[in-house]
Amino acid sequence: MTALGEGTSGATAGAATPLHADIEAWLHHLQVERRLAPRTLVLYREALERLQQSAAHEGVPLQAAQPHHLRGWAARLRGAGLGPRSIALVLAAWRGLYRHWGRLGVVAANPVEGLRAPKAGKPLPKALSVEQAVALAEHAQARTGAAAPSEGTHDIDPLLALRDHAIVELLYGSGLRVAEILGLDLRASGEGQRAGRGWVDIADASAHVLGKGSKRRSVPVGRAALAALQAWLTVRVQLARGDEPALFVSRRGTRLSAGQLRGRLKAQAQASGLAVPVHPHMLRHSFASHLLQSSGDLRAVQELLGHASITTTQVYTKLDHQHLARVYDAAHPRAKRKP
């Protein structure tokens, strides 16, 4: 292993430079062995580029970097405009790299171990009201009966409307993540580790998905979503390529991408008259919040969402409290102060 950071002292922070082979090897390990999400890998790569550039700028070999070097480089992150959460992710990538080198015996100590990102406030997840969520779903359903030119030629638009309606109903009705929706296949394939990323069992009214950490779970699919799925399945063959396993396909006949899904949902929300920008995860938040408001069963919501920790799910109790506070303010005779 060669010393990283040597021979490139002319590099400046922010300049695009290829990562050293030893760093690339660790990123490959994260992708193949740890199965980090593609977006996380992109962010880790950017963080490690910052680290390599900072070391090169000061002529410090990365394996010889000391805590005071890392403190200085971390201090510049805020000056570069990064917020607390972004800084925390950058430090996590740096810390992970040095831990990896520590296991290999390349470094004796981890110079990032004592560094902490500035504390960040925890914003509550943004959820639609019940009325807004229902309006969006009903608008998506209404579009299935009338063509509107978008995402391609006019003649296939009714097919896309049926697909979009099924996606909205699944996002809001089952609380699935974007990756889980896009990972659904037309049918189950294999068993155990060889099984596909996910599928919907129409007869059993359930969706089987591969969530974060490669953990599988099953969630119920409601009547509205089942009806929308069955309508989509009757026309899917007109769009999908013959060998395409994906349940939801684009107009090109291949698996729908996250960008395409976000774009379609944003357009539908605007067309339905919603004043707030809507993204797919907002429907997952809405699913959780509305279910908790109705049932009060936090453990059940945790299981349906696939959260590893109950503390992750508890954020929705705060949303529930906000909802109750609004109801109180609007309805209780003692809620409003006299002028």
Rosetta silent file (secondary structure, phi, psi, omega in degrees, C-alpha in Angstrom):
SEQUENCE: MTALGEGTSGATAGAATPLHADIEAWLHHLQVERRLAPRTLVLYREALERLQQSAAHEGVPLQAAQPHHLRGWAARLRGAGLGPRSIALVLAAWRGLYRHWGRLGVVAANPVEGLRAPKAGKPLPKALSVEQAVALAEHAQARTGAAAPSEGTHDIDPLLALRDHAIVELLYGSGLRVAEILGLDLRASGEGQRAGRGWVDIADASAHVLGKGSKRRSVPVGRAALAALQAWLTVRVQLARGDEPALFVSRRGTRLSAGQLRGRLKAQAQASGLAVPVHPHMLRHSFASHLLQSSGDLRAVQELLGHASITTTQVYTKLDHQHLARVYDAAHPRAKRKP
SCORE:     score description
SCORE:     0.000 S_00000001
   1 L     0.000  128.118  179.484    0.000    0.000    0.000 S_00000001
   2 L   -88.765  161.919 -178.396    1.390    3.348   -1.022 S_00000001
   3 L   -74.282  125.544  179.130    1.087    6.488    1.021 S_00000001
   4 L   -82.643  138.442  177.741   -2.050    8.416    0.139 S_00000001
   5 L   101.131  -13.784 -179.828   -1.717   12.164   -0.223 S_00000001
   6 L   -85.056  146.030  173.723    1.938   12.152   -1.349 S_00000001
   7 L    78.370    5.364 -179.585    2.968   13.610   -4.658 S_00000001
   8 L  -131.719   34.117 -175.541   -0.281   15.547   -5.157 S_00000001
   9 L   -66.014  -14.442  179.183    0.299   18.614   -3.031 S_00000001
  10 L   -80.631   -9.919 -179.731   -0.766   20.823   -5.920 S_00000001
  11 L   -69.090  147.602  178.821   -4.346   19.532   -5.728 S_00000001
  12 L  -118.085  150.924  179.558   -6.873   21.894   -4.252 S_00000001
  13 L   -60.874  135.506 -179.927   -9.988   21.146   -2.262 S_00000001
  14 L    98.281  -17.691  178.844  -13.020   20.880   -4.528 S_00000001
  15 L   -77.806  142.655 -179.019  -10.995   19.743   -7.564 S_00000001
  16 L   -76.958  114.908  178.597  -12.103   16.471   -9.118 S_00000001
  17 L  -131.092  143.395  179.104   -9.353   13.895   -8.529 S_00000001
  18 L   -66.716  143.903  179.037   -9.538   10.110   -8.846 S_00000001
  19 L   -74.652  147.247  177.405   -9.640    8.240   -5.576 S_00000001
  20 L   -62.286  151.222 -176.420   -6.661    6.150   -4.541 S_00000001
  21 H   -58.391  -34.227 -178.925   -6.973    2.424   -5.210 S_00000001
  22 H   -68.961  -32.893  175.937   -7.044    1.619   -1.476 S_00000001
  23 H   -73.252  -41.053  177.117  -10.047    3.899   -0.986 S_00000001
  24 H   -59.498  -37.709 -179.975  -11.747    2.441   -4.065 S_00000001
  25 H   -63.692  -38.428  179.732  -11.212   -1.018   -2.588 S_00000001
  26 H   -69.787  -40.207  177.266  -13.024   -0.016    0.599 S_00000001
  27 H   -62.464  -37.941  177.073  -15.930    1.488   -1.366 S_00000001
  28 H   -63.782  -39.816  176.587  -16.145   -1.746   -3.337 S_00000001
  29 H   -61.185  -42.031  179.879  -16.298   -3.652   -0.038 S_00000001
  30 H   -65.042  -35.835 -178.647  -19.157   -1.410    1.128 S_00000001
  31 H   -73.817  -45.020 -172.470  -21.032   -2.001   -2.107 S_00000001
  32 H   -87.726  -46.064 -174.530  -20.556   -5.776   -2.391 S_00000001
  33 L   -87.937  -43.679 -177.668  -20.188   -7.001    1.190 S_00000001
  34 L   -89.302  -16.761  178.200  -22.116   -4.386    3.173 S_00000001
  35 L    55.982   46.661  175.601  -24.659   -3.690    0.403 S_00000001
  36 L   -65.053  148.818  179.080  -24.882    0.015    1.083 S_00000001
  37 L   -62.441  146.784 -179.723  -27.565    1.852   -0.850 S_00000001
  38 H   -53.197  -41.275 -178.950  -26.390    3.444   -4.130 S_00000001
  39 H   -65.916  -39.580  178.150  -27.154    6.945   -2.841 S_00000001
  40 H   -63.395  -40.157  178.333  -25.160    6.320    0.342 S_00000001
  41 H   -62.671  -39.829  177.616  -22.213    5.103   -1.732 S_00000001
  42 H   -61.341  -44.626 -179.032  -22.333    8.290   -3.809 S_00000001
  43 H   -67.630  -38.341  176.613  -22.275   10.415   -0.645 S_00000001
  44 H   -63.739  -40.908  179.122  -19.439    8.358    0.855 S_00000001
  45 H   -61.510  -44.687  179.105  -17.427    8.782   -2.344 S_00000001
  46 H   -62.343  -39.251  179.693  -17.896   12.551   -2.229 S_00000001
  47 H   -64.617  -40.400 -178.573  -16.848   12.580    1.433 S_00000001
  48 H   -74.459  -28.008  172.591  -13.696   10.591    0.710 S_00000001
  49 H   -64.065  -41.578  176.849  -12.858   12.850   -2.211 S_00000001
  50 H   -60.661  -42.907 -179.406  -12.953   15.765    0.247 S_00000001
  51 H   -63.122  -47.550 -178.227  -10.661   13.868    2.598 S_00000001
  52 H   -64.348  -39.798 -179.445   -8.133   12.977   -0.107 S_00000001
  53 H   -67.607  -39.756  178.528   -8.133   16.522   -1.487 S_00000001
  54 H   -62.936  -43.347  179.561   -7.605   18.069    1.957 S_00000001
  55 H   -65.344  -41.938 -179.552   -4.669   15.759    2.636 S_00000001
  56 H   -65.817  -37.707 -178.858   -3.146   16.408   -0.777 S_00000001
  57 H   -62.466  -33.871  179.908   -3.538   20.168   -0.362 S_00000001
  58 H   -98.954    0.494  179.110   -1.458   20.072    2.825 S_00000001
  59 L    68.068   32.842 -178.835    0.915   17.374    1.611 S_00000001
  60 L  -106.651  119.513  173.961   -0.092   14.975    4.406 S_00000001
  61 L   -61.473  132.538 -175.742   -0.187   11.220    3.646 S_00000001
  62 H   -58.727  -36.236 -179.015   -3.609   10.011    4.757 S_00000001
  63 H   -69.951  -16.538 -179.558   -2.169    7.043    6.658 S_00000001
  64 H  -104.466    3.457 -177.835   -0.023    9.463    8.674 S_00000001
  65 L   -64.394  139.708 -179.265   -2.782   12.005    9.374 S_00000001
  66 L  -106.866  165.888 -179.413   -3.179   12.933   13.026 S_00000001
  67 H   -52.075  -37.926 -178.423   -6.291   14.055   14.950 S_00000001
  68 H   -67.045  -30.292  174.887   -5.336   17.727   14.608 S_00000001
  69 H   -64.085  -48.834 -177.018   -5.245   17.323   10.812 S_00000001
  70 H   -65.001  -35.603  177.765   -8.719   15.786   10.777 S_00000001
  71 H   -62.801  -42.508  178.818  -10.066   18.445   13.120 S_00000001
  72 H   -64.385  -42.970 -179.760   -8.850   21.152   10.765 S_00000001
  73 H   -67.540  -37.980  178.796  -10.295   19.452    7.703 S_00000001
  74 H   -67.138  -35.935 -179.472  -13.605   18.856    9.484 S_00000001
  75 H   -62.971  -29.191 -179.384  -13.755   22.513   10.574 S_00000001
  76 H   -74.717  -16.392 -177.791  -13.659   23.566    6.929 S_00000001
  77 H   -63.343  -41.893  179.167  -16.794   21.563    6.159 S_00000001
  78 H   -64.304  -39.125  177.327  -19.061   24.128    7.821 S_00000001
  79 H   -64.481  -25.699  178.164  -17.282   26.882    5.888 S_00000001
  80 L   -81.304    1.071  176.082  -18.012   24.950    2.694 S_00000001
  81 L    95.963    7.471 -179.545  -21.726   25.269    3.459 S_00000001
  82 L   -79.742  140.127  176.825  -22.413   21.799    4.835 S_00000001
  83 L   -85.418  173.171 -178.033  -25.080   21.435    7.509 S_00000001
  84 H   -55.115  -42.477 -178.703  -24.788   19.283   10.648 S_00000001
  85 H   -67.038  -40.431  178.755  -26.329   16.203    9.042 S_00000001
  86 H   -66.256  -39.982  178.146  -24.082   16.406    5.996 S_00000001
  87 H   -63.958  -40.277  178.554  -21.027   16.874    8.215 S_00000001
  88 H   -60.995  -40.418  178.857  -22.054   13.845   10.272 S_00000001
  89 H   -67.131  -41.364  178.313  -22.233   11.728    7.116 S_00000001
  90 H   -60.258  -46.688 -179.871  -18.827   12.953    5.932 S_00000001
  91 H   -64.734  -34.055  177.433  -17.266   12.107    9.300 S_00000001
  92 H   -63.247  -40.574  177.939  -18.940    8.690    9.242 S_00000001
  93 H   -65.979  -44.421  178.669  -17.278    7.963    5.900 S_00000001
  94 H   -62.371  -46.037 -177.921  -13.878    9.160    7.153 S_00000001
  95 H   -62.058  -41.575  179.992  -14.231    7.222   10.405 S_00000001
  96 H   -63.854  -39.562  178.670  -15.205    4.063    8.558 S_00000001
  97 H   -62.625  -45.705 -178.549  -12.202    4.272    6.242 S_00000001
  98 H   -69.799  -31.886  174.465   -9.759    4.621    9.125 S_00000001
  99 H   -63.884  -40.707  177.662  -11.417    1.782   11.028 S_00000001
 100 H   -61.313  -44.959  178.743  -10.957   -0.368    7.941 S_00000001
 101 H   -66.787  -31.881  176.907   -7.287    0.596    7.776 S_00000001
 102 H   -64.376  -40.910  177.927   -6.977   -0.122   11.482 S_00000001
 103 H   -64.925  -30.735  179.037   -8.225   -3.683   10.954 S_00000001
 104 H   -83.688   -7.744 -178.850   -5.650   -4.067    8.185 S_00000001
 105 L    81.491   14.849 -178.914   -2.893   -2.723   10.419 S_00000001
 106 L   -76.922  -37.624  177.732   -2.232    0.279    8.196 S_00000001
 107 L  -123.086  149.518 -178.768   -2.861    2.812   10.988 S_00000001
 108 L   -84.094  -29.490 -179.226   -2.323    2.400   14.712 S_00000001
 109 L  -144.939  157.162 -179.228   -5.212    4.632   15.774 S_00000001
 110 L   -91.694  110.143 -176.866   -8.284    6.206   14.207 S_00000001
 111 L   -72.238   -7.244 -179.163   -7.737    9.987   14.007 S_00000001
 112 L   -98.198   -9.463 -169.197  -11.455   10.579   13.405 S_00000001
 113 L   -56.075  -37.411 -177.021  -12.674    8.664   16.457 S_00000001
 114 L   -89.907   -3.523 -176.782  -13.075   11.689   18.721 S_00000001
 115 L   -80.863  137.255  178.081  -14.590   14.011   16.126 S_00000001
 116 L  -130.849  143.320  178.071  -18.283   14.807   16.363 S_00000001
 117 L   -76.607  156.214  174.806  -20.514   16.787   14.039 S_00000001
 118 L   -58.199  146.967  179.771  -22.441   19.832   15.317 S_00000001
 119 L   -67.934  137.886  179.323  -25.769   18.905   16.840 S_00000001
 120 L  -116.610  143.512  173.951  -28.658   19.190   14.453 S_00000001
 121 L   -67.546  153.789 -179.036  -32.287   19.676   15.234 S_00000001
 122 L  -103.741   96.329  179.822  -34.526   16.784   14.281 S_00000001
 123 L   -67.486  144.177  177.753  -37.185   18.060   11.898 S_00000001
 124 L   -72.765  146.592  176.742  -40.421   16.137   11.920 S_00000001
 125 L   -63.947  145.954 -178.605  -41.237   14.182    8.764 S_00000001
 126 L   -89.564  124.833 -179.625  -43.649   15.977    6.469 S_00000001
 127 L  -125.316  151.016  173.944  -46.957   14.217    6.011 S_00000001
 128 L   -78.344  157.626  169.835  -50.099   15.050    4.085 S_00000001
 129 L   -72.974  165.658  177.797  -53.402   15.430    5.843 S_00000001
 130 H   -58.256  -43.095 -178.402  -55.915   12.638    5.354 S_00000001
 131 H   -62.861  -40.908  179.488  -57.899   14.893    3.020 S_00000001
 132 H   -66.795  -43.297 -179.449  -54.821   15.707    0.926 S_00000001
 133 H   -63.439  -43.131  178.952  -53.739   12.070    0.663 S_00000001
 134 H   -66.041  -39.332  178.685  -57.228   10.953   -0.375 S_00000001
 135 H   -61.879  -40.236  178.669  -57.458   13.802   -2.895 S_00000001
 136 H   -65.120  -45.326 -179.466  -54.183   12.710   -4.475 S_00000001
 137 H   -65.153  -41.055 -179.613  -55.273    9.076   -4.692 S_00000001
 138 H   -69.048  -34.777  176.171  -58.671    9.999   -6.105 S_00000001
 139 H   -64.745  -43.498  178.291  -57.082   12.317   -8.662 S_00000001
 140 H   -60.811  -37.517  178.687  -54.760    9.504   -9.757 S_00000001
 141 H   -68.106  -41.191 -178.942  -57.789    7.243  -10.098 S_00000001
 142 H   -62.877  -33.359 -179.029  -59.717    9.836  -12.096 S_00000001
 143 H   -67.119  -20.573 -179.153  -56.818   10.133  -14.562 S_00000001
 144 L   -69.556  -14.911 -179.549  -57.200    6.464  -15.465 S_00000001
 145 L  -100.624   -2.840 -179.145  -60.395    7.311  -17.291 S_00000001
 146 L  -147.613  129.057 -178.196  -59.039   10.197  -19.364 S_00000001
 147 L   -72.990  146.069  174.249  -55.766   10.546  -21.233 S_00000001
 148 L  -141.607  126.121 -172.737  -53.462   13.480  -20.553 S_00000001
 149 L   -66.288  117.723  173.611  -50.251   13.939  -22.570 S_00000001
 150 L  -169.106  156.677 -179.552  -47.153   13.294  -20.473 S_00000001
 151 L    48.844   45.074  173.959  -44.143   10.975  -20.361 S_00000001
 152 L   124.454 -159.904 -173.446  -44.352   10.117  -24.019 S_00000001
 153 L   -74.798  157.856 -173.285  -46.905    9.755  -26.761 S_00000001
 154 H   -64.870  -32.151 -172.016  -50.592   10.326  -26.235 S_00000001
 155 H   -71.474  -21.994 -179.654  -51.674    6.772  -27.107 S_00000001
 156 H  -101.538   -1.354 -176.686  -49.901    5.107  -24.159 S_00000001
 157 H   -60.806  -39.019  177.138  -50.787    7.766  -21.570 S_00000001
 158 H   -59.115  -31.287  177.851  -53.890    5.915  -20.267 S_00000001
 159 H   -68.872  -41.749  178.472  -51.626    2.967  -19.496 S_00000001
 160 H   -65.822  -33.252  178.523  -49.257    5.170  -17.547 S_00000001
 161 H   -65.493  -39.336  177.196  -52.191    6.617  -15.624 S_00000001
 162 H   -64.998  -40.645  177.260  -53.197    3.121  -14.513 S_00000001
 163 H   -63.224  -46.501 -177.682  -49.616    2.440  -13.431 S_00000001
 164 H   -63.080  -38.812  178.955  -49.360    5.731  -11.546 S_00000001
 165 H   -62.610  -43.407  179.177  -52.632    5.111   -9.723 S_00000001
 166 H   -62.580  -38.507 -179.935  -51.418    1.693   -8.548 S_00000001
 167 H   -66.745  -45.173  179.552  -48.152    3.231   -7.305 S_00000001
 168 H   -60.795  -43.871 -178.791  -49.911    6.001   -5.359 S_00000001
 169 H   -65.001  -35.761  178.737  -52.268    3.500   -3.724 S_00000001
 170 H   -72.966  -40.108  179.506  -49.351    1.266   -2.715 S_00000001
 171 H   -62.192  -46.437 -177.166  -47.255    4.141   -1.389 S_00000001
 172 H   -83.845  -33.986 -175.402  -50.071    5.498    0.747 S_00000001
 173 H   -82.802  -23.087 -177.577  -51.910    2.238    1.435 S_00000001
 174 H  -124.428   -7.404  175.664  -48.932    0.073    2.417 S_00000001
 175 L    69.247   30.687 -177.898  -46.246    2.580    3.425 S_00000001
 176 L   -77.530  152.110  173.094  -43.587    1.190    1.110 S_00000001
 177 L   -77.235  163.379  178.454  -40.268    2.918    0.434 S_00000001
 178 H   -58.221  -48.253 -178.438  -39.387    4.061   -3.079 S_00000001
 179 H   -62.238  -33.641 -179.929  -36.774    1.302   -3.470 S_00000001
 180 H   -70.864  -39.989  176.681  -39.289   -1.277   -2.251 S_00000001
 181 H   -62.936  -48.546 -176.508  -41.925   -0.152   -4.750 S_00000001
 182 H   -70.537  -23.059 -179.919  -39.442   -0.113   -7.617 S_00000001
 183 L   -82.305   -7.460 -179.815  -38.008   -3.480   -6.555 S_00000001
 184 L   -65.384  133.767  174.788  -41.340   -5.276   -6.898 S_00000001
 185 E  -102.633  167.664 -178.901  -41.384   -7.959   -9.563 S_00000001
 186 L   -63.942  -34.371 -179.827  -44.363   -9.333  -11.428 S_00000001
 187 L  -150.495  163.670  177.904  -44.107  -12.601   -9.527 S_00000001
 188 L   -65.965  145.357  178.864  -42.028  -14.301   -6.860 S_00000001
 189 L  -136.788  118.613  177.769  -38.764  -15.823   -8.048 S_00000001
 190 L    75.290 -175.144  179.994  -36.765  -18.365   -6.053 S_00000001
 191 L  -137.464  160.170  176.670  -36.655  -18.812   -2.303 S_00000001
 192 H    59.156 -133.110 -178.021  -34.511  -17.600    0.592 S_00000001
 193 H   -67.706  -20.094 -178.467  -31.465  -15.608   -0.504 S_00000001
 194 H   -87.238   -4.292 -178.030  -32.240  -16.358   -4.162 S_00000001
 195 L   -66.796  155.061  178.459  -35.662  -14.750   -3.973 S_00000001
 196 L   -67.973  178.625 -176.468  -36.368  -11.608   -5.940 S_00000001
 197 L   -71.277  -22.466  179.284  -36.462   -8.171   -4.381 S_00000001
 198 E   167.728  163.960  178.319  -40.210   -8.291   -3.882 S_00000001
 199 E  -162.365  165.517  176.826  -43.623   -9.117   -5.294 S_00000001
 200 E  -112.631  127.405  176.012  -47.331   -8.630   -4.599 S_00000001
 201 E   -95.119   99.998 -176.937  -49.517  -11.630   -3.808 S_00000001
 202 L   -62.026  -43.982 -176.739  -52.913  -10.541   -5.138 S_00000001
 203 L   -62.996  -36.137 -177.340  -54.713  -13.603   -3.751 S_00000001
 204 L   -92.859   -3.820 -178.731  -53.263  -13.063   -0.274 S_00000001
 205 L    53.269   50.655 -179.029  -53.603   -9.250   -0.441 S_00000001
 206 E  -146.450  150.947  175.346  -50.011   -8.759    0.694 S_00000001
 207 E  -112.638  134.748 -179.681  -46.766   -7.275   -0.577 S_00000001
 208 E  -113.102  116.897 -170.970  -43.464   -8.999    0.129 S_00000001
 209 E  -127.417  158.932  174.220  -40.539   -6.583   -0.032 S_00000001
 210 E  -105.839  107.673 -174.749  -36.802   -6.434    0.535 S_00000001
 211 L   -94.493 -160.301 -179.581  -36.195   -3.458    2.806 S_00000001
 212 H   -61.809  145.780 -179.506  -33.180   -1.750    4.336 S_00000001
 213 H    68.574   20.827 -179.506  -30.396   -4.047    5.460 S_00000001
 214 H    56.781   32.736  177.988  -31.715   -6.734    3.069 S_00000001
 215 L   -94.793  130.822  179.710  -34.491   -7.513    5.568 S_00000001
 216 E   -91.928  144.868  173.719  -37.649   -9.018    4.153 S_00000001
 217 E  -150.765  162.028  177.523  -41.106   -8.201    5.424 S_00000001
 218 E  -119.443  138.342  179.415  -44.720   -8.610    4.359 S_00000001
 219 E  -130.936  147.898  178.335  -47.333   -5.863    4.538 S_00000001
 220 E   -69.986  150.729  176.585  -51.063   -5.937    3.824 S_00000001
 221 L  -117.290  121.988 -176.368  -52.401   -4.411    0.624 S_00000001
 222 L   -72.753  171.628 -175.819  -55.779   -2.691    0.917 S_00000001
 223 H   -62.434  -40.738 -179.171  -58.774   -3.036   -1.380 S_00000001
 224 H   -63.348  -42.862  179.670  -58.133    0.232   -3.224 S_00000001
 225 H   -67.476  -39.782  178.794  -54.530   -0.723   -3.958 S_00000001
 226 H   -61.961  -43.718  179.746  -55.533   -4.261   -5.036 S_00000001
 227 H   -63.426  -42.200  179.341  -58.109   -2.882   -7.452 S_00000001
 228 H   -65.790  -40.119  178.053  -55.600   -0.410   -8.880 S_00000001
 229 H   -63.337  -44.207 -179.385  -52.963   -3.149   -9.234 S_00000001
 230 H   -63.768  -37.034  176.723  -55.365   -5.472  -11.032 S_00000001
 231 H   -64.869  -41.037  178.609  -56.291   -2.682  -13.456 S_00000001
 232 H   -66.389  -40.148 -177.300  -52.599   -2.034  -14.135 S_00000001
 233 H   -65.030  -25.842  179.062  -51.851   -5.736  -14.624 S_00000001
 234 H   -71.045  -20.891 -177.894  -54.442   -5.961  -17.392 S_00000001
 235 H  -117.186   -7.395 -176.447  -52.485   -3.455  -19.503 S_00000001
 236 H   -55.055  -37.573 -176.835  -48.894   -3.934  -18.300 S_00000001
 237 H   -60.618  -23.107 -179.567  -48.192   -6.390  -21.122 S_00000001
 238 H   -75.047  -17.118 -179.378  -48.738   -3.581  -23.627 S_00000001
 239 L  -110.576  -40.264 -170.502  -45.722   -1.685  -22.244 S_00000001
 240 L   -72.127  143.001  171.091  -43.350   -4.221  -20.693 S_00000001
 241 L   -67.243  155.531 -173.182  -40.638   -5.963  -22.638 S_00000001
 242 L   -59.419  -32.289 -176.904  -41.116   -9.698  -22.861 S_00000001
 243 L  -104.466   11.563 -177.113  -38.317  -10.561  -20.437 S_00000001
 244 L   -81.899  119.586 -178.617  -38.818   -7.646  -18.001 S_00000001
 245 L   -82.969  -14.591 -172.541  -39.585   -8.954  -14.472 S_00000001
 246 E   -64.329  140.883  174.980  -40.463   -5.564  -12.931 S_00000001
 247 L   -68.899  -44.118 -178.322  -44.040   -4.973  -11.818 S_00000001
 248 L  -108.947  121.020 -176.849  -43.843   -1.279  -12.683 S_00000001
 249 E  -119.798  158.745  175.914  -42.260   -0.368  -16.011 S_00000001
 250 L   -84.820 -179.522  178.389  -41.637    2.872  -17.876 S_00000001
 251 L   -65.582  -17.015  177.009  -42.896    3.668  -21.341 S_00000001
 252 L   -82.583   -7.210  177.209  -39.685    2.043  -22.618 S_00000001
 253 L    89.891    5.097  179.071  -40.788   -1.244  -21.113 S_00000001
 254 L  -110.582  171.499 -175.969  -38.033   -1.477  -18.503 S_00000001
 255 E   -54.609  132.794  179.205  -38.100   -1.105  -14.717 S_00000001
 256 L   -63.034  140.660 -179.689  -39.283    2.325  -13.629 S_00000001
 257 L   -94.936  163.890  178.884  -36.558    4.497  -12.107 S_00000001
 258 H   -62.698  -40.454  179.254  -36.702    6.533   -8.899 S_00000001
 259 H   -63.082  -40.880  178.590  -36.386    9.781  -10.854 S_00000001
 260 H   -64.784  -41.440  179.781  -39.287    8.883  -13.117 S_00000001
 261 H   -62.249  -47.037 -178.703  -41.436    7.962  -10.116 S_00000001
 262 H   -61.533  -42.807 -179.763  -40.674   11.227   -8.314 S_00000001
 263 H   -62.945  -43.219 -179.977  -41.401   13.269  -11.417 S_00000001
 264 H   -64.929  -42.629 -178.443  -44.733   11.583  -12.062 S_00000001
 265 H   -66.674  -40.363  178.494  -45.844   11.951   -8.439 S_00000001
 266 H   -60.817  -43.668 -179.952  -44.865   15.614   -8.337 S_00000001
 267 H   -65.666  -39.686  179.391  -46.873   16.294  -11.494 S_00000001
 268 H   -64.955  -40.908 -179.736  -49.888   14.429  -10.138 S_00000001
 269 H   -62.764  -41.904  178.823  -49.793   16.364   -6.864 S_00000001
 270 H   -65.236  -42.422 -178.849  -49.731   19.668   -8.744 S_00000001
 271 H   -67.723  -27.769 -179.631  -52.550   18.573  -11.032 S_00000001
 272 L   -82.039   -4.759  175.754  -54.673   17.483   -8.062 S_00000001
 273 L    92.451    8.805  178.847  -54.430   20.986   -6.605 S_00000001
 274 L   -71.909  134.703 -177.272  -52.171   20.268   -3.631 S_00000001
 275 L   -84.386  -11.177 -177.599  -50.290   23.380   -2.557 S_00000001
 276 L  -103.966  144.192  174.942  -47.376   21.431   -1.044 S_00000001
 277 L   -68.285  132.983 -175.335  -44.626   19.678   -3.020 S_00000001
 278 L  -114.102  129.872  173.936  -45.141   15.924   -2.703 S_00000001
 279 L  -120.640  161.364 -174.215  -42.402   13.298   -2.832 S_00000001
 280 H   -55.670  -39.585 -176.850  -42.843    9.506   -2.499 S_00000001
 281 H   -67.504  -22.076  177.478  -41.527    9.300    1.067 S_00000001
 282 H   -65.237  -32.787  177.247  -44.166   11.835    2.134 S_00000001
 283 H   -71.117  -32.710  174.145  -46.823    9.228    1.350 S_00000001
 284 H   -65.917  -43.305  176.447  -44.972    6.731    3.549 S_00000001
 285 H   -61.570  -40.060 -179.576  -44.952    9.329    6.340 S_00000001
 286 H   -65.399  -42.717  176.687  -48.660    9.930    5.727 S_00000001
 287 H   -54.647  -49.868 -176.551  -49.383    6.198    5.914 S_00000001
 288 H   -66.382  -44.908 -177.046  -47.601    5.925    9.264 S_00000001
 289 H   -65.001  -45.174 -177.420  -49.080    9.089   10.749 S_00000001
 290 H   -70.191  -35.684  178.289  -52.673    8.345    9.742 S_00000001
 291 H   -66.951  -40.532  179.771  -52.443    4.721   10.865 S_00000001
 292 H   -68.304  -38.078  177.364  -51.080    5.773   14.250 S_00000001
 293 H   -59.933  -37.131 -176.244  -53.802    8.401   14.623 S_00000001
 294 H   -82.538  -38.500 -171.951  -56.451    5.728   14.050 S_00000001
 295 H  -103.331  -34.648 -174.483  -54.976    2.787   15.947 S_00000001
 296 L    71.203    9.070 -176.689  -52.494    4.180   18.481 S_00000001
 297 L   -95.733   92.793 -175.418  -50.521    0.944   18.027 S_00000001
 298 H   -66.364  -39.219 -179.339  -46.899    2.066   17.749 S_00000001
 299 H   -63.408  -40.748  179.404  -45.495   -1.480   17.613 S_00000001
 300 H   -64.833  -41.934  178.502  -47.733   -2.420   14.707 S_00000001
 301 H   -63.780  -40.311  177.331  -46.713    0.699   12.784 S_00000001
 302 H   -58.090  -45.501 -178.044  -43.048   -0.108   13.462 S_00000001
 303 H   -66.937  -40.499 -179.867  -43.487   -3.603   12.020 S_00000001
 304 H   -66.293  -35.894  179.729  -45.374   -2.372    8.965 S_00000001
 305 H   -79.278  -19.598 -177.847  -42.707    0.245    8.222 S_00000001
 306 L    78.506   27.956  177.475  -39.861   -2.211    8.757 S_00000001
 307 L   -76.869  133.451  178.266  -38.084   -0.022   11.344 S_00000001
 308 L   -71.759  -30.785 -176.748  -35.340   -1.837   13.245 S_00000001
 309 L  -122.906  140.874  178.676  -35.827    0.394   16.297 S_00000001
 310 H   -66.242  -24.875 -179.777  -39.012    1.652   17.927 S_00000001
 311 H   -64.635  -31.196  177.250  -37.343    5.034   18.462 S_00000001
 312 H   -65.214  -36.939 -178.334  -37.405    5.594   14.696 S_00000001
 313 H   -77.536  -26.399 -174.824  -41.155    5.072   14.677 S_00000001
 314 L   -63.094  -17.832  178.474  -41.773    7.244   17.724 S_00000001
 315 H   -59.816  -27.631 -178.329  -41.311   10.399   15.653 S_00000001
 316 H   -73.941  -17.973  174.121  -44.838    9.784   14.343 S_00000001
 317 H   -67.435  -30.990  177.294  -46.239   10.190   17.846 S_00000001
 318 H   -69.830  -38.662  175.364  -45.122   13.821   17.611 S_00000001
 319 H   -63.696  -40.055  178.479  -46.979   14.187   14.333 S_00000001
 320 H   -61.415  -41.172  178.592  -49.988   12.604   16.004 S_00000001
 321 H   -63.825  -40.857  177.985  -49.706   15.146   18.834 S_00000001
 322 H   -60.445  -41.172  179.668  -49.575   17.977   16.296 S_00000001
 323 H   -62.967  -46.000 -179.875  -52.734   16.631   14.667 S_00000001
 324 H   -63.354  -38.124  179.124  -54.539   16.426   18.005 S_00000001
 325 H   -63.709  -39.879  178.841  -53.411   19.953   18.887 S_00000001
 326 H   -65.774  -41.664  178.053  -54.856   21.291   15.623 S_00000001
 327 H   -61.344  -44.067  179.663  -58.141   19.494   16.268 S_00000001
 328 H   -60.980  -48.428 -178.197  -58.236   20.954   19.793 S_00000001
 329 H   -60.333  -34.914 -176.360  -57.460   24.470   18.589 S_00000001
 330 H   -82.256  -27.381 -169.094  -60.179   24.288   15.954 S_00000001
 331 H  -113.655  -29.601 -172.185  -62.910   22.649   18.022 S_00000001
 332 L   -80.904  133.968 -177.734  -62.552   23.259   21.748 S_00000001
 333 L   -64.995  -19.814 -179.908  -64.371   26.329   23.111 S_00000001
 334 L   -99.475    3.841 -174.798  -61.505   27.089   25.507 S_00000001
 335 L   -72.458  -40.932 -174.784  -58.753   26.660   22.922 S_00000001
 336 L   -90.684  134.915  177.801  -58.749   30.198   21.564 S_00000001
 337 L   -76.154  148.933  175.518  -57.704   33.069   23.726 S_00000001
 338 L   -72.320  145.103  179.673  -59.927   36.096   23.977 S_00000001
 339 L   -67.644    0.000    0.000  -58.581   39.168   22.146 S_00000001
